[in-house]
Amino acid sequence: MIAKLRGIVDALGEDSCIIDVNGVGYLVFASSKTLSRLKAGEAANILIETVVREDSITLFGFGDAWEKEWFNTLTKVQGVGTKVGLAILSVLTPSQLSQAVAAQDKNSFARANGVGPKLAARIVTELKDKIVTVPISEFAREVNMDMTPNQQTEAYEDALVGRVEDPSKMEDAISALVNLGYQRLEAYRAVNQAASQNPDADMAQLIKLALKEFAKKD
């Protein structure tokens, strides 16, 4: 099985690229986010998931280990094939996927080509207790020295969202904030922040603490 390719980008397409490795061109399908990082004629180092079927061997490429892990997780959901998996990864980053699943945000998934309301609902339902871990090496990818301190903090928080142990216990607090007019994703982030700092807080306390988080931003 091919697990990684290192070579020169020979050509870029709408949903794929050709990587030249010592004169051999490998056709690799990838998300638009991964493809946007590549430039024709330049070196590339891509993680590969090899999918073997009776009539084909297909290579799928990823810019980092977290994206690859999400691809494998998404394609285990009934109705999410490899094409739809890449479509989802084209509109949502791994950190956004973690937030959308934890917040049970169907609309975020419905933005991807090939994902209708029913499939979006199935994805968030089947993955609600699934934790897609953040490889330690990926923290460095999320943060760079050109960011301001606030941007660095936000990037780390986005990465850490994937490590929430029990997102379902915060659902009532999130729903209450949504009923107050807050967006579901921002409500999730505020509740998650409150829960991480106060693990023993009950629902009422989480709501109050989350509202304080919103007040700080205002």
C-alpha positions as CSV (number, residue, x, y, z in Angstrom):
1,M,0.0,0.0,0.0
2,I,1.2,3.5,-0.7
3,A,1.1,5.7,2.4
4,K,3.0,8.8,1.3
5,L,4.3,10.4,-1.9
6,R,7.2,12.8,-2.2
7,G,7.8,14.3,-5.6
8,I,7.1,17.1,-8.0
9,V,3.6,18.4,-8.9
10,D,3.3,17.6,-12.6
11,A,-0.3,18.8,-13.0
12,L,-3.3,20.1,-11.0
13,G,-6.9,19.4,-11.8
14,E,-10.2,20.4,-10.2
15,D,-10.3,17.4,-7.9
16,S,-6.9,15.8,-8.4
17,C,-3.3,16.2,-9.2
18,I,-0.4,14.2,-10.7
19,I,2.7,13.7,-8.6
20,D,5.8,12.8,-10.5
21,V,8.0,10.5,-8.4
22,N,11.2,9.7,-10.2
23,G,9.5,9.7,-13.5
24,V,6.4,7.9,-12.5
25,G,3.2,10.0,-12.4
26,Y,0.7,9.1,-9.7
27,L,-2.9,10.4,-10.0
28,V,-4.0,11.6,-6.6
29,F,-7.5,12.8,-5.7
30,A,-7.7,15.4,-3.0
31,S,-9.8,18.1,-1.4
32,S,-9.7,21.6,-2.8
33,K,-8.0,22.8,0.4
34,T,-5.2,20.3,-0.1
35,L,-4.9,21.1,-3.8
36,S,-4.7,24.8,-3.1
37,R,-1.5,24.2,-1.2
38,L,0.2,22.7,-4.2
39,K,1.8,24.4,-7.2
40,A,2.7,22.9,-10.5
41,G,6.5,22.3,-10.9
42,E,7.1,22.5,-7.1
43,A,7.9,19.7,-4.6
44,A,5.1,18.1,-2.7
45,N,4.9,15.7,0.3
46,I,1.5,14.2,0.5
47,L,0.0,11.6,2.8
48,I,-1.9,8.9,0.9
49,E,-4.9,6.7,1.6
50,T,-5.0,3.8,-0.9
51,V,-8.4,2.5,-1.7
52,V,-8.5,-0.9,-3.3
53,R,-11.6,-2.3,-5.1
54,E,-12.2,-5.2,-7.4
55,D,-11.8,-3.0,-10.5
56,S,-9.5,-0.1,-9.3
57,I,-6.8,1.1,-7.1
58,T,-7.3,4.8,-6.2
59,L,-5.0,7.2,-4.3
60,F,-6.4,9.9,-2.1
61,G,-4.0,12.6,-0.9
62,F,-4.0,14.8,2.3
63,G,-2.0,17.7,3.5
64,D,-1.8,16.5,7.0
65,A,-2.6,13.5,9.3
66,W,-5.7,15.1,10.8
67,E,-7.3,15.6,7.4
68,K,-6.6,12.0,6.5
69,E,-8.1,10.8,9.8
70,W,-11.2,12.8,9.2
71,F,-11.5,11.3,5.7
72,N,-11.4,7.8,7.0
73,T,-13.9,8.7,9.7
74,L,-16.4,10.3,7.4
75,T,-16.3,7.5,4.8
76,K,-17.3,5.0,7.5
77,V,-20.7,6.8,7.6
78,Q,-23.3,5.1,5.4
79,G,-23.9,7.2,2.3
80,V,-20.5,9.0,2.5
81,G,-18.3,7.7,-0.2
82,T,-14.8,8.9,-1.1
83,K,-16.1,11.6,-3.4
84,V,-18.5,13.1,-0.8
85,G,-15.8,12.7,1.9
86,L,-13.5,15.0,-0.2
87,A,-16.3,17.4,-0.8
88,I,-16.8,17.8,2.9
89,L,-13.1,18.3,3.5
90,S,-13.2,20.9,0.7
91,V,-15.6,23.2,2.7
92,L,-14.7,22.4,6.3
93,T,-11.2,22.2,8.0
94,P,-10.6,19.4,10.5
95,S,-11.1,21.8,13.4
96,Q,-14.3,23.0,11.9
97,L,-15.5,19.4,11.4
98,S,-14.8,18.7,15.1
99,Q,-16.8,21.7,16.1
100,A,-19.7,21.0,13.7
101,V,-20.0,17.4,14.9
102,A,-19.9,18.4,18.6
103,A,-22.4,21.1,18.0
104,Q,-24.6,18.8,15.9
105,D,-24.5,21.5,13.2
106,K,-26.1,19.8,10.2
107,N,-26.1,23.0,8.1
108,S,-22.3,23.1,8.0
109,F,-22.2,19.6,6.4
110,A,-25.0,20.5,4.0
111,R,-22.7,23.1,2.4
112,A,-20.7,20.3,0.7
113,N,-21.6,19.0,-2.7
114,G,-23.6,15.7,-2.5
115,V,-24.7,16.2,1.1
116,G,-28.4,16.7,1.5
117,P,-30.3,17.3,4.7
118,K,-30.9,13.6,5.5
119,L,-27.2,12.7,5.0
120,A,-26.1,15.7,7.0
121,A,-28.3,14.6,9.8
122,R,-27.0,11.1,9.6
123,I,-23.4,12.3,9.7
124,V,-23.8,14.4,12.9
125,T,-25.8,11.7,14.6
126,E,-23.4,8.8,13.8
127,L,-20.3,10.8,14.7
128,K,-21.7,12.7,17.8
129,D,-19.7,10.5,20.2
130,K,-16.7,10.1,17.9
131,I,-13.5,11.8,18.8
132,V,-11.1,12.4,15.9
133,T,-7.9,13.0,17.8
134,V,-5.4,15.8,16.8
135,P,-1.9,14.3,16.2
136,I,0.5,16.2,18.4
137,S,2.6,17.2,15.4
138,E,-0.4,18.9,14.0
139,F,-0.5,21.6,16.7
140,A,2.6,23.1,15.1
141,R,0.7,23.2,11.7
142,E,-2.1,25.2,13.2
143,V,0.1,27.9,14.7
144,N,2.9,30.0,13.2
145,M,5.0,32.9,14.4
146,D,3.4,35.3,12.0
147,M,0.1,35.1,14.0
148,T,-0.7,37.5,16.7
149,P,-0.9,36.0,20.3
150,N,-4.8,36.1,20.0
151,Q,-4.7,34.3,16.7
152,Q,-2.3,31.7,18.1
153,T,-4.6,31.1,21.1
154,E,-7.6,30.7,18.8
155,A,-5.8,28.2,16.6
156,Y,-4.8,26.1,19.6
157,E,-8.4,26.2,20.8
158,D,-9.7,25.1,17.4
159,A,-7.3,22.1,17.4
160,L,-8.2,21.2,21.0
161,V,-11.9,21.1,20.2
162,G,-11.4,17.6,18.8
163,R,-10.5,16.4,22.2
164,V,-13.7,17.1,24.0
165,E,-14.5,13.9,26.0
166,D,-18.2,14.1,26.3
167,P,-19.8,16.8,24.0
168,S,-23.3,15.4,24.6
169,K,-23.4,16.5,28.2
170,M,-23.2,20.1,27.1
171,E,-26.1,19.9,24.6
172,D,-28.7,21.4,26.9
173,A,-26.5,24.4,27.6
174,I,-25.8,24.9,23.9
175,S,-29.5,24.6,23.0
176,A,-30.4,27.2,25.7
177,L,-27.9,29.6,24.2
178,V,-29.3,29.0,20.7
179,N,-32.8,29.8,22.0
180,L,-31.3,33.1,23.2
181,G,-30.3,33.9,19.7
182,Y,-26.7,32.8,19.5
183,Q,-25.3,30.8,16.5
184,R,-24.9,27.1,17.3
185,L,-21.2,27.0,16.6
186,E,-20.4,30.1,18.7
187,A,-22.6,28.7,21.4
188,Y,-20.7,25.4,21.3
189,R,-17.3,27.2,21.5
190,A,-18.4,29.3,24.5
191,V,-19.8,26.3,26.4
192,N,-16.8,24.2,25.5
193,Q,-14.5,26.9,26.9
194,A,-16.6,27.1,30.1
195,A,-16.6,23.4,30.5
196,S,-12.9,23.0,30.0
197,Q,-12.2,25.5,32.8
198,N,-15.0,24.3,35.1
199,P,-15.4,20.5,34.5
200,D,-17.8,20.1,37.4
201,A,-20.2,22.8,36.4
202,D,-23.9,21.9,35.9
203,M,-26.0,23.1,33.0
204,A,-27.1,26.3,34.6
205,Q,-23.6,27.2,35.6
206,L,-22.3,26.4,32.0
207,I,-24.9,28.8,30.6
208,K,-23.8,31.6,32.9
209,L,-20.2,31.0,32.3
210,A,-20.7,30.9,28.5
211,L,-22.6,34.1,28.6
212,K,-19.6,35.7,30.4
213,E,-17.5,34.5,27.5
214,F,-19.8,36.3,25.1
215,A,-19.7,39.4,27.3
216,K,-15.9,39.4,27.1
217,K,-16.0,39.5,23.3
218,D,-18.5,42.3,23.3
